[in-house]
Amino acid sequence: MWGIARRKIGLGNFPSPILGQVLQRIRPMGSALPKSYSTAAKEMTVREALNSALDEEMSADPKVFLMGEEVGEYQGAYKISKGLLEKYGPERVLDTPITEAGFAGIGVGAAYYGLRPVIEFMTFNFSMQAIDHIINSAAKSNYMSAGQISVPIVFRGPNGAAAGVGAQHSQCYAAWYAHVPGLKVLCPYSSEDARGLLKAAIRDPDPVVFLENELLYGESFPVSAESLDSSFCLPIGKAKIEREGKHVTITAFSKMVGYALQAAEILSKEGISAEVINLRSIRPLDRGTINASVRKTNRLVTVEEGFPQHGVGAEICMSVIEESFEYLDAPVERIAGADVPMPYAANLERMAVPQVDDIIRAAKRVCYRSVPMAAAA
Amino acid sequence: MAIWIMRLRLAHHLGKKIASLEALKLSSWASSLHPWIPASLASSDDRYASKLVRNPVARYAARRFGSTKAQESVSEVTNGSKQVMDFPGGKVMFIPEMRFLAESPGERISCYRVLDDDGQTISGSSFQEVSKEIALKMYSDMVTLQIMDTIFYEAQRQGRISFYLTSIGEEAINVASAAALTINDIVFPQYREPGVLLWRGFTLQEFANQCFGNKSDYGKGRQMPIHYGSNRLNYFTVSSPIATQIPHAVGAAYSLKMDKKHACAVTYFGDGGTSEGDFHAALNFAAVMEVPIIFFCRNNGWAISTPTTEQFRSDGAVIRGQAYGLRSIRVDGNDALAVYSAVHAAREMAIRESRPILVEALTYRVGHHSTSDDSTKYRPVDEIEHWRTARDPVSRYRKWIERNGWLCDDAESELRSNVRKELLHAIQVAEKMEKPPLAELFTDVYDQVPSNLHEQERLLRETIKQHNGDYPPEVPV
């Protein structure tokens, strides 16, 4: 609904007053706009979306509790858990000592017994200190115990590059966690994604790794009335087609969805109609939607922020080759971060992360509108 | 015991208000949150204190900031210009002489023991009485564990199971600690505690099924031998990585506390496990979160080939309890009555006061680390023999039972031969039983089997149908 309006403007993150003005300008032409347009545009930042999702799930189920560094008194390192300590008390919102291995392990133990912990990592870079508990204690337990021990835990926190935080604070862990059977891995983009997927993750009986993005926390997105309902939930394992197109499929997740949408807007002016898929769920990957789209467009560009080798794009490419090889009219292109630890200097950092231009060039290459990379080398 | 009494006197000395607040226990919820107010606030009036006890959020906030409140420095002139000042963490006394705390306390922490080497109760010893029924069940289970270990070890040597790990020398720790717990106490084992499962009712057949990985194995053949687990008996499935179960147990104890259950969590680990980061995080957390848990350290002197002198330089594990703010005790792990009494008391304290307790049981790992180890390569054979015979916990306990007139020689040999017969039969049955069916390869990865695994199973079954001759006949499809 609002998504269509956004796509016409070609921007994912306009603050509300400007969005309102622009919408008024296109209102006379708005035959494609839905009935709910008449209600005031409700916008929400991703931060508010996550906060409201946590609040509602904690209120609905007394077994849900939040644990992590700075989540209580400090209101959350990124203010995601603002107000929760005051509302639910120190038994449901726990500030922990600095030990990721400790509180991840303790969270898993609590989940073994029947509580539903939400463990916050200040960034997923620090989750490596707890990764044994995430994988050996959480992901594998249901299988190893033959269904006797279920682990309804959610590990959440910011993932991927922020701005100027250097190598140890900028890595993307989507490919790492999506590699492991027994885990579910979710990557929201918009506020609606954030709300719906976090609620689904908390209610899910399996361990879920919920990868947020620090730079998206402050971004505002329009949200539908339906998504504001406290029972709202998005299905895990379903991707969303953010923008429909005919000539090339662009898959992306998290922050890169915004970049892909921008690229699609610019490409449309040059006559290339791009279909942008917001993956939402990395494991399980929505191979059905991706393949259906590639069968329609015959060309694919995968976009991710993380390192290229063994990344999400490699898995998507393989899935398309396995199921839709004959439909491809061009080799699959993958756009990923540079294969170096993230540099700090702003100019270097900009070159180490995919930009909108990179996506545009790749889309043109697969459409044979420009010289392929190998020939140019 | 002595150390706890000394600290209690100290607590009285510091603040009379603490004792009166303990008596206040206004609501059961507040009391389960253990109304301890830091000494710096102990001088405030009763109305404030009682408001703190009633409102856990305010009490939490008060405790959180109590030690950082600015106060006038109180100067106490005793023993030549000693001054008291406050810092985050509370009041400390200053001394002008530079003095380092010694790296060891001089004298090692004493070990609690009830029975001497001859199975006679030491005069002046205090211990928890056991009924004849419990005492005999303890003995029978210790003997069963010994025989089970011997026979399964042999079975591995004969190639009938792939792996085994014995608990020889630690039978008293296994069974006596289990006897002091109730079925509602959740157990998080390392791997050398099958006696706890045995006490709770796991049958010899169930043990054999897991070791052979047949279709009756509760683990559906997914784990190597000795990785037992039982939902029904509140015993969490054994997991190979060392010490990961320690923070898990703290988490479960926290759940028990939130649910206000009259039960505690118990976790076992060896001397080697205390070196892991998880041990540190768990003990620290448990003390801060005030959860009902017993940390049981089986200090058996060896972590595979690493002796305790190379494992740590502290006085064992018990001394570390105090460093984290835990009440702790050191006990003779080969003395069944001492272990029983210590765990019984620890459980009471853990549940009643919602606090963690550390129990260190000193013992000796008589067997090899596992069937993959030959311990004669790193320790003298006569040392092993000495502990196997002269310091055997089972025979020591038997002497005590015989002295009570509860056991005679005939009953003893009949017990041993019955267990042997039953176990050999269980092994035969387990060995012949079918393995788990193919479908169990794909279930339980997630709560619901996902579509890609349904697909893989379908492809696998097709392949089997096409190449029937290549598929092993004894594995059911």
Interface residues (C-beta under 8 A of the other chain):
Chain A: F65 E73 E86 G89 P90 E91 L94 T96 P97 T99 A101 G102 F103 A104 G105 I106 G107 V108 G109 A110 A111 Y112 Y113 G114 L115 P117 D132 H133 N136 S137 S141 N142 Y143 M144 S145 A146 G147 Q148 I149 S150 P181 G182 K184 D204 P205 D206 G237 P284
Chain B: P56 V57 Y60 R64 I186 F188 D217 Y218 G219 K220 R222 Q223 H227 G229 S230 N231 F236 T237 S239 P241 T244 Q245 I246 P247 H248 A249 V250 G251 A252 A253 Y254 S255 L256 M258 A265 G277 D278 H280 A281 A282 N284 F285 V288 M289 E440 T443 D444 V445 Y446 D447 P450 S451 N452
